[in-house]
Amino acid sequence: MSWLGIVIVVVAGYLTMKIAGGVLKLLLGVLVLVGLYMVLAPMLGWPFPFSFA
């Protein structure tokens, strides 16, 4: 493998880790917002998306 191939593999690995971290942060942010809505919706009289009956 040439030095150019090694550089490409290292850069691709780095970018993959950055993208995976960004996606994880985005998913956790959405999870927090959904959790806050589930807690606050009944208190504020907003429609609740789930029925536990």
CYANA upper distance limits for C-alpha pairs under 8 A (distance plus 0.5 A):
  1 MET  CA      5 GLY  CA      6.52
  1 MET  CA      6 ILE  CA      7.40
  2 SER  CA      6 ILE  CA      7.02
  3 TRP  CA      7 VAL  CA      6.72
  4 LEU  CA      8 ILE  CA      6.68
  5 GLY  CA      9 VAL  CA      6.69
  6 ILE  CA     10 VAL  CA      6.71
  7 VAL  CA     11 VAL  CA      6.60
  8 ILE  CA     12 ALA  CA      6.45
  9 VAL  CA     13 GLY  CA      6.59
 10 VAL  CA     14 TYR  CA      6.72
 11 VAL  CA     15 LEU  CA      6.66
 12 ALA  CA     16 THR  CA      6.54
 13 GLY  CA     17 MET  CA      6.81
 14 TYR  CA     18 LYS  CA      6.86
 15 LEU  CA     19 ILE  CA      6.59
 16 THR  CA     20 ALA  CA      6.55
 17 MET  CA     21 GLY  CA      6.59
 18 LYS  CA     22 GLY  CA      6.72
 19 ILE  CA     23 VAL  CA      6.69
 20 ALA  CA     24 LEU  CA      6.64
 21 GLY  CA     25 LYS  CA      6.71
 22 GLY  CA     26 LEU  CA      6.68
 23 VAL  CA     27 LEU  CA      6.68
 24 LEU  CA     28 LEU  CA      6.65
 25 LYS  CA     29 GLY  CA      6.58
 26 LEU  CA     30 VAL  CA      6.80
 27 LEU  CA     31 LEU  CA      6.68
 28 LEU  CA     32 VAL  CA      6.70
 29 GLY  CA     33 LEU  CA      6.80
 30 VAL  CA     34 VAL  CA      6.66
 31 LEU  CA     35 GLY  CA      6.62
 32 VAL  CA     36 LEU  CA      6.64
 33 LEU  CA     37 TYR  CA      6.66
 34 VAL  CA     38 MET  CA      6.68
 35 GLY  CA     39 VAL  CA      6.83
 36 LEU  CA     40 LEU  CA      6.48
 37 TYR  CA     41 ALA  CA      5.96
 38 MET  CA     42 PRO  CA      7.96
 38 MET  CA     48 PHE  CA      7.66
 39 VAL  CA     43 MET  CA      8.02
 40 LEU  CA     44 LEU  CA      6.69
 41 ALA  CA     45 GLY  CA      6.43
 41 ALA  CA     46 TRP  CA      5.23
 41 ALA  CA     47 PRO  CA      7.03
 41 ALA  CA     48 PHE  CA      6.67
 42 PRO  CA     46 TRP  CA      6.68
 42 PRO  CA     47 PRO  CA      7.99
 42 PRO  CA     48 PHE  CA      7.31
